[in-house]
Amino acid sequence: MTWRGLEGEDLKNNIRQLIIDFEPHIREAGNFELAEETLIHLEESEQHFHSYCDMSKKMKRYLSEAVEDLIKNFDAEFGSGKHKETSDPLHYPRHSHHLDSDEEESSCDSSFNQGMLLMPNSEELQTVADKLHKNRDIQSRTEAMQILNQNMPADFINSDYWPQIRKNLLDVMTEPEDSLTFRLLNEFQQETTNYWIRYPDRYLEEILESTLNLFSIHQMGGPVGTSAQLSPIHFIALIDPKAQWFIKWMVVNAVRHCLDFSANRKLPFDLMSDFSDSFTKITVGGGRRSYYAGAELEYAYFIHSVYLIGRLLCFTNGRKFFPIKLKDSEEPVTIKKLLVSLVLVVVDPSSFTMPRAHSMSYEPASLVTEILKILCSHEQTAEICLYKDEITTALLSPVSQFLDSQCNKTESEGEEVEHNTPGESTLLHIADIVSMIASSTKGRRHLMYGEGKNMFTRTKSSAAHIIAKFTKKALLGEIPRDSSSAPSKNVIGAYLYICRQLYNTCEGLLVLYQYDLHNVIVRVWKEAVNEPAVSVTPTPSEHSSSDSDSIVTTRHSALDITAWEDILRDNLLNFASSAKGLLLLQQTGAMNECMSYMYARYEKKLQVSKCEKFGYGYMVTQVAATAPGMIALQKTGYIKSLIAELWSVLECGASDTPLFTPKSWSVDAIDRSSHKHLIRLLNVLSAFPAVYEVLANKPLPSRAEYGFREIPKTIVDFMDRLIIMDSDAKAHSLFNFEESHTFGLRVLNVMICCLDTFLLLQSQYNFQDILEEIILDMLSLERNHILVRSYLIGGPSERTLPPRSIDEKKKTGAFSFPLFSSYPVPREYIPSIGGRSTVKQDNDLGKFLSAKKPEKGQAWLDKCKTLFSKMLISKPDLLKANIMQQLLEVGIPIMSKLQDVFPLLEYTGSDSSLRALKLSPLQKNGIKMAIRYGLHLKVIHNDVTDRLAQLLKQCSYYLQQQQKPMEVSIEYLHSFYGGFDWFAATIFLMFGGNLEKSWNFLHKFSTLGCSGYLWIPRLHCSVHLPSDLMCSGISPIFSSTGHNIELILQIELPLVASAFKMSGFTPAQICFHWLKQCFWNYLDWNEICQYVCLCVVMGIDYQVYLCCAILKHQQKNIMEHMQTQDLIIHLKEAAITGFRISNYMTYMLELEKKYRDTIFRDMLNITRP
């Protein structure tokens, strides 16, 4: 058959015309999935579908011809079908509905063409009943059974002939012919669940009762393996060894409730004697063996029973069967004992002898592994049944045996000690089961801490430690190297994957950190990379056959090495799943290689791993929060690809061909097709270090002309084309100016929520002046919003931001916020704020701080903490600015003697040296913003710009004394701190603009460990940090504070942690953003002052607890914006409304009790290598 009209150019033209006609439907869908669904059902929903083009008519005609030919060929070969005459009135073909080439014909067609859709009449039912009689031949009964299968069960059950049909069916079930007996029963078991909903409960109960009565017939005594007398389950096990019938029954809710039945139903065993005797007489043609050995029957029985029990354990009523009392055992069988026995089948194959050689699909260890993995996939079931130390110990006994043999070898001082080490298949089965356990949160915690324990009661003998020790020794080749027992790369890779499932979470990294796996993996990976270079190249020899064998072997070896390299890189890459893990990855020096591997998989839309549902979006965001991560992403081509995909949605793609119909654009500023690309771009431009890396000291191209199809390649090009619209040439180069510029402004609006990013963009590109022109178009409101946001500083009650759209609720449609063309902003955006109260109110904290003979040392600090926390909880309104200023002034000298981590260096700056120190444009713009904010708050009453500038110079000079210039490729580390010193500005405003008090505080404060986290420039390129941490370009506030925030979220607020994961945004990144600018623009001023005092007095770990409290406060909003897929935009743009530290002080005290030992120690260990 030729497909004329569907070949060559005709095919291309038809497809092109089809796409053009369907383009409106595709664009309306918004994404690939909806477009696919729309096109699949287009014929149903579009009445003019067949008039679009000739292609559908041609394809339908050709398909009809092809199917008709298939039907004729089938009929000719098998002698059945519509075209064969038959005298049997009940023989209806299943494929009788032919395809007609007329498109306008009704799809219903004639009912006679629909196969067995008619209810059989009484004569037909009588014929079926007669043919089923046991006196009829096998062929007649087989035909009757086929008729039953082709009709609805209700047609027979509700007829007058059902008693006779039912009686004959029971006779068929006792027939020794294998095609009619237990296979029929098993097919009924598997199919009947599809129809139970149509019948009353009485029918369901009858089926259950009959089935259970039948299966309760069991063998009374007799050794295992004897087949003289068999139970019904033996026969079911032969045709359904994996108990699929029971699995389908358990899917039906009604049957699950029927599990609460008695298992003591017994029937006389003699009922099965005739059947079991006749079973051995069955003969099968073709010379094949016509019987099963007794041991084989018992093995099938075992498989069936294990699968049935495994499914039974998944349900509450099923677990109520245990413990089970056995006749030959005094102790009952509990679930734990049963599972330990199953585990032994996996870990000790020699304890279970198979009757004969089986395929791997029915090998006992493989089958039990499959069952245990099913149990692990049900987290609640696994927690109840599997997460027991006894079971885990039995499961990991072969792994422990490897470690024990190594210890014994060491103790024997070189003497040979024989050990029966487990085989590769055994170790892989164990790894499969443990990997499934580690895929759930509760399973991971069981492996890390043991039964009934948590991170506060953990030991070093848990399963995670055993696996980590084994993996590390295997990677380093410290496992015995004799050829019979050394674990293969497959085994090592499987156990390394389990370790990865643990260390890609914050809890797991905390447990496995001591094993230094990141450095071990890098070491082995480098050896694998170098291995091909040092391998021997095959040379020709006299024997050509051996030459070819050598070449083939070499090729296979090269492939194995490449796969091994990928396994190592993949597992190393997953350290980037957490903030601290990302730091460890950067310190290995393999960041670029891992990002290249990730990008290769990312392009193919591959998941992170077999047990993880999400892709690499979350990991990309984590990596892009750091300067070295952004450098690595740029080198892979990810940023270029991201911009190209974005441009293809907004403007045009590299391979676009002109269409005859214009694009249809949504009325929304950011439509669904571009929203995903907006989020992806914002994720990589969220953190200031990353933005600094791609934009610092990079001018805009600003060319005289741009091509229409010229696609930007860098972030600078993107900003030049869509954000900084300072020439007509840029506007004229866009196909969709308003839509694309709106997109660019939305990106800018989110970026400038980071104040350091705003200062960088304003100092380099002066975008505020460009946006000040009033142009009455769809971009006016977006420009106005950016101008107000970038000028005003303040928390939720300290500034008013205009909306981005006209309020549709107002009938007038008037925009209530004024547009403006020059700064300052109109008064409508600046709410009135009362001045600071100068009235002193008596309170316990104030009296304590003013005491003439205060307590000394730790006693003073302990009492101060108690009074401060009590005041925050009970009388937060009395904690005024003057008390907090006094608290810092009095407390820092005492704390610096008790908690000093860094040395107090003498300040050596002179007037001349300070005059020579020039502030950057970024710093000058930051000073203007801080002074403007202070005047608005009325904490300062005149222009003290010079004082703040002097303070910043003194701080910069003092910190430069403790900094070391870095010769690295990271732009962020080339100069002194590139951002603004928001903490110094905060202290300056807290002390009312007093330069001397502010400097004295900062100088003494620099000795405390908390200064490294509150005062961001404090540790920038600092000599006090270990060299690898200093060179990493990753701030401790990200790698330590951010990591510990994620640790607590995973334990205390799992819904919030999951929402971030699904949104592709990280808690560490948004908290780094908040903390770096001291919550300016997110909290009101009084809350910011309380934050500083809280971390100084209560301990720097309260920085972590405060961020967790904020995320707990915002949980509802986080879940909502996770659903709308704009979580990053909400968290960056919106102030933290309704949050007060005093309301969450009790919550933070509870977190301190749980986590202080872990988190406080981790945060103060930054000075140690």
Secondary structure as UniProt FT lines:
FT   TURN            4..5
FT   HELIX           8..29
FT   HELIX           32..40
FT   HELIX           42..45
FT   TURN            47..48
FT   HELIX           49..51
FT   HELIX           54..78
FT   TURN            82..83
FT   TURN            89..90
FT   TURN            94..95
FT   TURN            103..104
FT   HELIX           111..113
FT   HELIX           122..131
FT   TURN            134..135
FT   HELIX           138..149
FT   HELIX           153..157
FT   TURN            160..161
FT   HELIX           162..173
FT   TURN            178..180
FT   HELIX           182..191
FT   HELIX           192..194
FT   HELIX           196..198
FT   HELIX           201..215
FT   TURN            224..225
FT   HELIX           232..239
FT   TURN            241..242
FT   HELIX           244..251
FT   HELIX           253..256
FT   HELIX           257..259
FT   HELIX           269..272
FT   HELIX           273..279
FT   TURN            280..281
FT   TURN            286..287
FT   HELIX           294..312
FT   TURN            313..314
FT   HELIX           316..319
FT   TURN            320..321
FT   TURN            327..328
FT   HELIX           335..347
FT   HELIX           349..351
FT   HELIX           360..362
FT   HELIX           364..377
FT   HELIX           379..385
FT   HELIX           389..395
FT   HELIX           397..411
FT   TURN            412..414
FT   HELIX           424..438
FT   HELIX           441..449
FT   TURN            451..452
FT   TURN            455..456
FT   TURN            460..461
FT   HELIX           463..475
FT   TURN            476..477
FT   TURN            483..485
FT   HELIX           489..503
FT   HELIX           506..512
FT   HELIX           513..515
FT   HELIX           517..534
FT   HELIX           544..573
FT   HELIX           574..577
FT   HELIX           579..588
FT   HELIX           591..603
FT   TURN            604..605
FT   TURN            610..611
FT   HELIX           617..624
FT   HELIX           627..636
FT   HELIX           638..650
FT   TURN            654..655
FT   HELIX           672..684
FT   HELIX           688..695
FT   TURN            696..697
FT   TURN            708..709
FT   HELIX           715..722
FT   HELIX           728..732
FT   HELIX           737..751
FT   TURN            752..753
FT   HELIX           755..765
FT   HELIX           767..771
FT   TURN            778..779
FT   HELIX           780..791
FT   TURN            796..798
FT   TURN            808..809
FT   TURN            811..812
FT   HELIX           827..829
FT   HELIX           844..849
FT   HELIX           857..874
FT   HELIX           876..878
FT   HELIX           881..898
FT   HELIX           911..916
FT   HELIX           921..937
FT   HELIX           945..960
FT   TURN            961..962
FT   HELIX           971..973
FT   HELIX           982..990
FT   TURN            991..993
FT   HELIX           995..1005
FT   TURN            1006..1007
FT   TURN            1009..1010
FT   HELIX           1011..1014
FT   HELIX           1016..1019
FT   TURN            1020..1021
FT   TURN            1023..1024
FT   HELIX           1027..1032
FT   HELIX           1037..1042
FT   HELIX           1043..1052
FT   HELIX           1054..1063
FT   HELIX           1067..1076
FT   TURN            1077..1082
FT   HELIX           1085..1098
FT   TURN            1100..1101
FT   HELIX           1102..1113
FT   HELIX           1115..1123
FT   TURN            1124..1125
FT   HELIX           1127..1133
FT   TURN            1137..1138
FT   HELIX           1141..1144
FT   HELIX           1145..1164
FT   TURN            1165..1167
//
